[in-house]
Amino acid sequence: MAGNRTFTMIKPDAVRKNAIGPILAMINNAGFRIVAMKYTRLTAEQAGAFYEVHKERPFYGELVEFMSSGPIVAAILEKDNAVADFRTLIGSTNPAEAAEGTVRKLYASSIGENAVHGSDADETAKNEGDFFFSNLERF
């Protein structure tokens, strides 16, 4: 039986730090199965559409600019309790508050440049995965 799914992006700051491999290793070692993955770069329009839920927030423009500043790795991950387990693996949005050994403690430099995105709920994970992947790209 398939587990639950979540969505992640390795953000431009972590890609620039050559942290794709170590972050993917952490994901694999935590028992997640990669269902779909791609290396791509978001345009400002695509980043704006992805983060539209934050459009009214003061950080929206900065977020869109950052997320379109370089390549990202988007992935759908599968595991029982995927959303909660992945959020535990990546740690707090603020790397200064993130638990030792989490992705953000190891690879993030600030709240804005926090290395990875992780879905916050099952429905969000499905919508975010659908944004990046067609049914033909999932296994």
DRENPA-3360 file (N, C-alpha, C; in nm, 2 decimals, always signed):
BEGIN
1 = MAGNRTFT = +0.08/-0.12/+0.00/+0.00/+0.00/+0.00/+0.09/+0.12/+0.00 ~ +0.05/+0.22/-0.08/+0.13/+0.34/-0.09/+0.11/+0.43/+0.04 ~ +0.21/+0.50/+0.07/+0.20/+0.59/+0.19/+0.14/+0.72/+0.15 ~ +0.14/+0.81/+0.24/+0.10/+0.95/+0.21/+0.20/+1.02/+0.13 ~ +0.17/+1.13/+0.07/+0.26/+1.21/-0.01/+0.28/+1.35/+0.04 ~ +0.39/+1.40/+0.02/+0.42/+1.54/+0.05/+0.50/+1.60/-0.07 ~ +0.51/+1.73/-0.07/+0.58/+1.80/-0.17/+0.70/+1.88/-0.11 ~ +0.81/+1.88/-0.18/+0.92/+1.96/-0.14/+0.99/+2.03/-0.25;
9 = MIKPDAVR = +1.06/+2.14/-0.22/+1.15/+2.21/-0.32/+1.28/+2.23/-0.24 ~ +1.39/+2.20/-0.31/+1.52/+2.24/-0.26/+1.53/+2.38/-0.33 ~ +1.54/+2.48/-0.24/+1.54/+2.62/-0.29/+1.67/+2.67/-0.35 ~ +1.67/+2.78/-0.42/+1.79/+2.83/-0.49/+1.91/+2.85/-0.40 ~ +1.89/+2.89/-0.27/+2.01/+2.90/-0.18/+2.08/+2.77/-0.16 ~ +2.00/+2.66/-0.14/+2.06/+2.53/-0.11/+2.12/+2.48/-0.24 ~ +2.06/+2.50/-0.36/+2.12/+2.46/-0.48/+2.25/+2.53/-0.50 ~ +2.26/+2.66/-0.48/+2.38/+2.74/-0.49/+2.49/+2.69/-0.40;
17 = KNAIGPIL = +2.45/+2.63/-0.28/+2.55/+2.58/-0.19/+2.59/+2.43/-0.22 ~ +2.55/+2.38/-0.33/+2.57/+2.24/-0.37/+2.52/+2.14/-0.27 ~ +2.40/+2.17/-0.21/+2.35/+2.08/-0.11/+2.24/+1.99/-0.16 ~ +2.22/+1.98/-0.29/+2.12/+1.89/-0.34/+2.14/+1.75/-0.30 ~ +2.26/+1.70/-0.32/+2.29/+1.56/-0.28/+2.28/+1.53/-0.14 ~ +2.34/+1.61/-0.05/+2.32/+1.59/+0.09/+2.18/+1.59/+0.14 ~ +2.10/+1.69/+0.09/+1.96/+1.70/+0.13/+1.88/+1.58/+0.08 ~ +1.90/+1.53/-0.05/+1.84/+1.41/-0.10/+1.88/+1.29/-0.02;
25 = AMINNAGF = +2.00/+1.28/+0.03/+2.04/+1.17/+0.11/+1.97/+1.17/+0.24 ~ +1.95/+1.29/+0.30/+1.87/+1.30/+0.43/+1.73/+1.25/+0.41 ~ +1.67/+1.29/+0.29/+1.53/+1.25/+0.26/+1.53/+1.10/+0.25 ~ +1.62/+1.04/+0.17/+1.62/+0.89/+0.16/+1.64/+0.82/+0.29 ~ +1.74/+0.87/+0.37/+1.77/+0.81/+0.49/+1.66/+0.82/+0.59 ~ +1.57/+0.92/+0.58/+1.45/+0.93/+0.66/+1.34/+0.84/+0.62 ~ +1.36/+0.76/+0.52/+1.26/+0.66/+0.47/+1.16/+0.71/+0.37 ~ +1.18/+0.83/+0.31/+1.09/+0.88/+0.20/+1.13/+0.81/+0.07;
33 = RIVAMKYT = +1.03/+0.79/-0.01/+1.05/+0.74/-0.15/+1.02/+0.86/-0.24 ~ +1.11/+0.88/-0.33/+1.09/+0.99/-0.43/+0.99/+0.94/-0.54 ~ +0.88/+1.00/-0.55/+0.77/+0.96/-0.65/+0.79/+1.04/-0.78 ~ +0.84/+1.16/-0.77/+0.86/+1.25/-0.89/+0.97/+1.35/-0.85 ~ +1.05/+1.39/-0.94/+1.16/+1.49/-0.91/+1.20/+1.56/-1.04 ~ +1.22/+1.69/-1.03/+1.28/+1.76/-1.15/+1.36/+1.88/-1.10 ~ +1.47/+1.90/-1.18/+1.55/+2.02/-1.16/+1.51/+2.12/-1.26 ~ +1.47/+2.24/-1.21/+1.41/+2.34/-1.30/+1.44/+2.48/-1.24;
41 = RLTAEQAG = +1.39/+2.58/-1.32/+1.40/+2.72/-1.27/+1.27/+2.78/-1.29 ~ +1.22/+2.84/-1.18/+1.09/+2.91/-1.19/+1.11/+3.05/-1.24 ~ +1.02/+3.09/-1.33/+1.01/+3.23/-1.37/+0.95/+3.31/-1.25 ~ +0.96/+3.44/-1.25/+0.89/+3.52/-1.15/+0.74/+3.50/-1.15 ~ +0.68/+3.48/-1.27/+0.54/+3.45/-1.28/+0.50/+3.32/-1.22 ~ +0.58/+3.22/-1.25/+0.56/+3.08/-1.19/+0.57/+3.09/-1.04 ~ +0.68/+3.15/-0.99/+0.70/+3.16/-0.84/+0.58/+3.24/-0.78 ~ +0.54/+3.34/-0.84/+0.42/+3.42/-0.79/+0.30/+3.33/-0.79;
49 = AFYEVHKE = +0.27/+3.25/-0.89/+0.16/+3.17/-0.89/+0.17/+3.06/-0.78 ~ +0.28/+3.00/-0.76/+0.30/+2.90/-0.66/+0.28/+2.95/-0.52 ~ +0.32/+3.07/-0.50/+0.31/+3.13/-0.36/+0.20/+3.23/-0.35 ~ +0.10/+3.22/-0.44/-0.01/+3.31/-0.45/-0.08/+3.32/-0.31 ~ -0.09/+3.22/-0.24/-0.15/+3.22/-0.10/-0.09/+3.33/-0.01 ~ +0.03/+3.37/-0.04/+0.10/+3.47/+0.04/+0.10/+3.61/-0.03 ~ +0.02/+3.63/-0.13/+0.02/+3.75/-0.21/+0.00/+3.88/-0.13 ~ -0.08/+3.87/-0.02/-0.10/+3.99/+0.06/+0.00/+4.01/+0.17;
57 = RPFYGELV = +0.09/+3.92/+0.19/+0.19/+3.93/+0.29/+0.31/+4.02/+0.25 ~ +0.37/+4.09/+0.35/+0.47/+4.18/+0.32/+0.60/+4.12/+0.25 ~ +0.62/+3.99/+0.27/+0.74/+3.93/+0.22/+0.72/+3.87/+0.08 ~ +0.60/+3.88/+0.02/+0.57/+3.81/-0.10/+0.66/+3.85/-0.22 ~ +0.68/+3.98/-0.24/+0.77/+4.02/-0.35/+0.91/+3.97/-0.34 ~ +0.96/+3.97/-0.22/+1.10/+3.92/-0.19/+1.10/+3.77/-0.21 ~ +1.00/+3.70/-0.17/+0.99/+3.56/-0.18/+0.99/+3.52/-0.33 ~ +0.91/+3.59/-0.41/+0.90/+3.56/-0.55/+1.04/+3.58/-0.62;
65 = EFMSSGPI = +1.10/+3.69/-0.58/+1.23/+3.73/-0.64/+1.33/+3.62/-0.61 ~ +1.33/+3.58/-0.48/+1.43/+3.48/-0.43/+1.40/+3.34/-0.50 ~ +1.28/+3.30/-0.51/+1.25/+3.17/-0.57/+1.27/+3.16/-0.72 ~ +1.28/+3.28/-0.78/+1.31/+3.28/-0.93/+1.45/+3.32/-0.95 ~ +1.54/+3.32/-0.85/+1.67/+3.37/-0.86/+1.77/+3.26/-0.91 ~ +1.73/+3.14/-0.91/+1.81/+3.03/-0.95/+1.74/+2.90/-0.96 ~ +1.80/+2.79/-1.00/+1.74/+2.66/-1.01/+1.69/+2.61/-0.88 ~ +1.59/+2.52/-0.89/+1.53/+2.45/-0.77/+1.52/+2.30/-0.81;
73 = VAAILEKD = +1.50/+2.22/-0.71/+1.47/+2.08/-0.73/+1.33/+2.06/-0.66 ~ +1.23/+2.02/-0.74/+1.10/+2.00/-0.69/+1.08/+1.84/-0.69 ~ +1.01/+1.80/-0.58/+0.99/+1.65/-0.57/+0.87/+1.62/-0.49 ~ +0.80/+1.51/-0.53/+0.70/+1.45/-0.45/+0.75/+1.34/-0.38 ~ +0.73/+1.33/-0.25/+0.78/+1.23/-0.16/+0.67/+1.14/-0.10 ~ +0.70/+1.02/-0.08/+0.60/+0.93/-0.02/+0.65/+0.86/+0.10 ~ +0.57/+0.85/+0.20/+0.60/+0.78/+0.33/+0.47/+0.78/+0.41 ~ +0.45/+0.69/+0.50/+0.35/+0.70/+0.60/+0.37/+0.83/+0.68;
81 = NAVADFRT = +0.26/+0.91/+0.70/+0.27/+1.03/+0.78/+0.37/+1.13/+0.71 ~ +0.36/+1.14/+0.58/+0.46/+1.21/+0.50/+0.47/+1.36/+0.54 ~ +0.36/+1.43/+0.55/+0.37/+1.57/+0.57/+0.43/+1.60/+0.70 ~ +0.38/+1.54/+0.81/+0.44/+1.57/+0.94/+0.58/+1.52/+0.96 ~ +0.61/+1.40/+0.91/+0.75/+1.35/+0.92/+0.85/+1.44/+0.84 ~ +0.80/+1.49/+0.72/+0.89/+1.58/+0.65/+0.92/+1.71/+0.72 ~ +0.81/+1.77/+0.77/+0.83/+1.89/+0.84/+0.92/+1.88/+0.96 ~ +0.92/+1.76/+1.03/+1.01/+1.73/+1.14/+1.15/+1.73/+1.08;
89 = LIGSTNPA = +1.17/+1.66/+0.97/+1.30/+1.64/+0.91/+1.36/+1.78/+0.87 ~ +1.28/+1.87/+0.81/+1.34/+1.99/+0.77/+1.36/+2.10/+0.88 ~ +1.28/+2.09/+0.98/+1.30/+2.18/+1.10/+1.23/+2.31/+1.08 ~ +1.24/+2.40/+1.18/+1.17/+2.53/+1.19/+1.21/+2.62/+1.07 ~ +1.12/+2.70/+1.03/+1.14/+2.80/+0.92/+1.26/+2.88/+0.95 ~ +1.28/+2.92/+1.08/+1.39/+3.00/+1.12/+1.51/+2.90/+1.16 ~ +1.61/+2.90/+1.08/+1.72/+2.80/+1.11/+1.78/+2.82/+1.25 ~ +1.78/+2.93/+1.30/+1.83/+2.96/+1.44/+1.75/+2.88/+1.54;
97 = EAAEGTVR = +1.62/+2.85/+1.51/+1.53/+2.78/+1.60/+1.52/+2.63/+1.56 ~ +1.57/+2.59/+1.45/+1.56/+2.45/+1.40/+1.64/+2.36/+1.49 ~ +1.58/+2.24/+1.50/+1.65/+2.14/+1.58/+1.78/+2.09/+1.52 ~ +1.87/+2.05/+1.60/+2.00/+2.00/+1.55/+1.97/+1.88/+1.46 ~ +2.05/+1.88/+1.35/+2.04/+1.77/+1.25/+1.93/+1.78/+1.15 ~ +1.85/+1.89/+1.16/+1.75/+1.91/+1.06/+1.81/+1.97/+0.93 ~ +1.74/+1.96/+0.82/+1.78/+2.02/+0.70/+1.81/+2.17/+0.71 ~ +1.72/+2.24/+0.77/+1.73/+2.38/+0.78/+1.85/+2.42/+0.88;
105 = KLYASSIG = +1.87/+2.35/+0.99/+1.98/+2.38/+1.08/+2.11/+2.36/+1.00 ~ +2.12/+2.26/+0.92/+2.24/+2.23/+0.84/+2.26/+2.32/+0.72 ~ +2.16/+2.36/+0.65/+2.17/+2.42/+0.52/+2.11/+2.56/+0.50 ~ +2.02/+2.60/+0.59/+1.96/+2.73/+0.57/+2.04/+2.84/+0.64 ~ +2.03/+2.96/+0.58/+2.10/+3.07/+0.64/+2.01/+3.18/+0.70 ~ +1.88/+3.18/+0.67/+1.79/+3.28/+0.73/+1.65/+3.23/+0.71 ~ +1.55/+3.30/+0.77/+1.41/+3.27/+0.75/+1.38/+3.28/+0.60 ~ +1.43/+3.37/+0.53/+1.40/+3.39/+0.39/+1.47/+3.29/+0.30;
113 = ENAVHGSD = +1.59/+3.26/+0.33/+1.67/+3.16/+0.26/+1.69/+3.04/+0.34 ~ +1.58/+2.96/+0.35/+1.57/+2.85/+0.44/+1.58/+2.71/+0.38 ~ +1.65/+2.70/+0.26/+1.70/+2.58/+0.20/+1.59/+2.49/+0.13 ~ +1.48/+2.47/+0.20/+1.38/+2.38/+0.15/+1.23/+2.43/+0.18 ~ +1.14/+2.38/+0.09/+1.00/+2.40/+0.12/+0.94/+2.27/+0.15 ~ +0.85/+2.27/+0.24/+0.77/+2.15/+0.28/+0.63/+2.18/+0.29 ~ +0.54/+2.10/+0.23/+0.40/+2.12/+0.24/+0.35/+2.12/+0.38 ~ +0.24/+2.19/+0.41/+0.20/+2.20/+0.55/+0.07/+2.12/+0.58;
121 = ADETAKNE = +0.02/+2.05/+0.47/-0.10/+1.97/+0.49/-0.11/+1.88/+0.37 ~ -0.19/+1.77/+0.38/-0.21/+1.67/+0.27/-0.27/+1.74/+0.15 ~ -0.37/+1.82/+0.16/-0.43/+1.89/+0.05/-0.33/+1.99/-0.02 ~ -0.26/+2.06/+0.06/-0.15/+2.15/+0.01/-0.05/+2.07/-0.07 ~ -0.01/+1.96/-0.01/+0.09/+1.87/-0.08/+0.04/+1.83/-0.22 ~ -0.08/+1.79/-0.23/-0.14/+1.74/-0.35/-0.14/+1.86/-0.45 ~ -0.19/+1.98/-0.41/-0.19/+2.10/-0.50/-0.06/+2.14/-0.54 ~ +0.04/+2.14/-0.45/+0.18/+2.18/-0.49/+0.24/+2.08/-0.58;
129 = GDFFFSNL = +0.22/+1.95/-0.56/+0.27/+1.85/-0.65/+0.21/+1.86/-0.79 ~ +0.08/+1.89/-0.79/+0.01/+1.91/-0.92/+0.06/+2.03/-1.00 ~ +0.11/+2.13/-0.92/+0.16/+2.25/-0.99/+0.28/+2.22/-1.07 ~ +0.37/+2.12/-1.03/+0.49/+2.09/-1.09/+0.49/+1.97/-1.18 ~ +0.40/+1.87/-1.15/+0.41/+1.74/-1.21/+0.28/+1.70/-1.28 ~ +0.29/+1.64/-1.40/+0.17/+1.58/-1.46/+0.16/+1.44/-1.41 ~ +0.05/+1.37/-1.43/+0.04/+1.23/-1.39/+0.14/+1.14/-1.46 ~ +0.19/+1.18/-1.58/+0.29/+1.10/-1.65/+0.42/+1.10/-1.58;
137 = ERF = +0.45/+1.20/-1.49/+0.58/+1.22/-1.43/+0.58/+1.16/-1.29 ~ +0.48/+1.09/-1.25/+0.48/+1.03/-1.11/+0.49/+0.88/-1.11 ~ +0.55/+0.82/-1.02/+0.57/+0.68/-1.01/+0.52/+0.62/-0.88;
% end
